[in-house]
Structures are given as C-alpha cells and as structure tokens.
Amino acid sequence: MILYKFAIYSLLALTYLGLALGYIPGLRMNRATIALVGSALFIGLGVLNLQEAWQAIDVNTIVFLLSMMVVNANLAYSGFFRRALTLLLSFTRSPLGLIIALTFSSGLLSAVFLNDTIALIFTPLTLNLAQGLGLNPIPYLLALAGATNIGSVSTLSGNPQNILIGSFSQIPYLEFLRALAPVAGIGLLMQIGLLWLLYPEVRSCQPCQQVLITKDRIYQPLFQKSCIITIGLLIAFAVGLPLAESSLVAASLLLITRRIKPQRILQQVDWNLLVMFSGLFILTKVTEKLNLLQPFTQAVNSPFSFLSVTVILSNLISNVPAVLLLHPLIPNDNTQFWLLLASGSTLAGNLTLFGSVANLIVVEAAKNLGYNLTFWEHLRFGVPLTVMTVILAAVWMN
C-alpha cells in the first residue's frame, strides 16, 4: 500500500514537472503527450476509472476552443489579420508610433481572438515591418509578446485559461469585459512606457525614411464571409448566448464552403492543445481525488494571497494547469476571485520567456526568421511589466 501511494505521488510530481518544463529529459514528449500519458497511467493504476476520466473533461471548454480555432483559421486565410495590421500601421511610421500602434492593435485583436493566434500571425509581419523600416526588431517583438498577453486578459475568448474560467464561472461575457478591460488598457500603456525607458531608439517621433512593406493579399469572398460570421459571433457573446454553442455554430457555418479545402482549415487547429487540455482535466480530477488541494485552501482567505498563489503557480506549472488546479477552491458565485484567477494567470505569463505559449510562439517564429530574442532580454522587460500589471490588477479588483 505504501509503495502504491509512493508510485501515485511520484507519477503526479513527474507529470507536473514535465508540464512545467514542456518536456521530460531523455524522451521526445511535449506537454500534450505528457498530460495524455500521465492520465492514462492514473487510469491504469485505478486512481480513476475510464468513465470518471471522461466525465472530468469539460466539453464546453473543448468545444469553445476548437470552434475559435476554426474561426481564427478562416480569418487568417482570408487575410483579415494582415489587413488589420496594415491599416493600423498606415497612420504612422515613426518608431514610437509603431510601438504604440503594434501594442494596441495586437492587444485589441488578442482580446477578441485567441492570443496565440495573434502571436503566430503577427510575428513574421512585425519582423517584415522592422526590416522594411530599418529598425531593431527586438523591442517590437517584446511589444507583440507582452501585448498579446495583456490584451487577452480582458475577455473570455482572449486566451485558453480565460475560456476555462468562463466555462467554470458562467460569468457573462460583457460583465467580464467591463471588469478587466481597464486593467488591459492601463497595462498596455504601462508596456509602452517601459519600452520607452528600456529602448531609447523607439522614442523618436520622426517617420522612418526606408519603407519596404509587402502588400497584403485579401481573398475577398472568404474575407467577407468570415467577417460577417465573426461579427455575428461577437454579437452573440455580447447578448449573453452560450459561448460554446455560439462559437460551434459560427465554426460550422465557416466550414460550409466551396472556396477552401477543409484540410487546410483543420491543419490550423492546435490538436496538441486540445489533447493537453483533455489530459489536464483528468489530472486535475486525480489531484482532487487525492485531496492534494488542501494546502491551497488558505489562499482563498484573501484576494492578495490568492493572486500571489496564482502568479507563482502559473510560472511553476504554466497558467492553464494552474487554473485547473485552483478553480475547485473558488465558489461559483465569487466573481472577484474568478477575475483574480483570470488576471493573475494571464499577466503572470509575461514574467519569463517560458511564462506563456504566446511568448514561445514569438521567440520560435523569430528564430526561424533569423532573429534571437534571448531569455535575459525578455526577463529585463518581463519582470517589471509583470510586477506593475499584477499590482494594478490587485488594486483594481479591490
């Protein structure tokens, strides 16, 4: 019996360590396979049966996430994101103006769509822009990474952890937006000020002389259809219709098409993320069943302690696992703590380069294009930004 318990706890510790690192040394495993294999082993060891594991997966979250990925893929193929960035940047070509435009455009779009999508699409566009204007791309990449995290905090559709919180808490879309949009807006201003201090070259208001920006391509029929359906989806969110059902209908309408092969859209769905989410739901159920959440129960005694635990856990094991671990401690009607969980887990993503998937997407995409955003370069930007925005959220929530 003692050996059995030791095996269970050791497996759980190893699984969460792998999730924190993103790999297991010596093995070719990512977070998705770690979560899936860990869940399967716990089922095999009898901690949960297959039925309990299946019931632990939150269908609303999986459906919402899958559907938003389909919507985002259609918008990306239509040229919507390229057009949005080009339009916003047409108003200015000065280094400071570009920092401001990039920060607010990526932050705003991350609030409406998944922040990982914006990071993936905007990184090559940002590098192309910096190259075309003869600018150092590093502060602009930092602006993109930080803004996608900060901007996404304001809505239930902005990032995966907020999608989870929306499913668990049932907070209306507009109520969530009203509560956290000011935090996102002020946080974006803080980011601009920090980049202004750290990078003297972005302070110039003089237009850059060298201009070489590739023309964006728009597939008009797909563009119009995607925009109309997306606007309808946002209206559905605003009037309080169920998030998962609304996004599923929108995704289904977009998949009825003669213009684009279905495999092109489905290839853009992050199946790894969906598998990881499913595995994490099962691991959270295991943690609850083993009564391992008891040490965290004191965290819900005060908003400050809860926010602190959220930030720490989000950086130790990543934000999505942290949300799944902490959500059973929050009463369904405690809106303040749900909002603290959303803001803490999202804003904590800016602390280090490995704090959020959006950060990793930016750095990996930049590396593939020949630019190296180092851990330390990000750290000197991420630490003060995280401290300032988390304090802002704590003050605002109180």
Helices and strands as residue ranges (DSSP letters): H 2-21, H 31-44, H 50-56, H 59-78, H 80-89, H 95-112, H 115-132, H 138-152, H 160-169, H 173-198, G 200-203, H 220-238, H 243-255, H 262-266, H 271-289, G 294-301, H 303-317, H 319-326, G 327-329, H 335-347, G 348-350, H 357-368, H 375-397
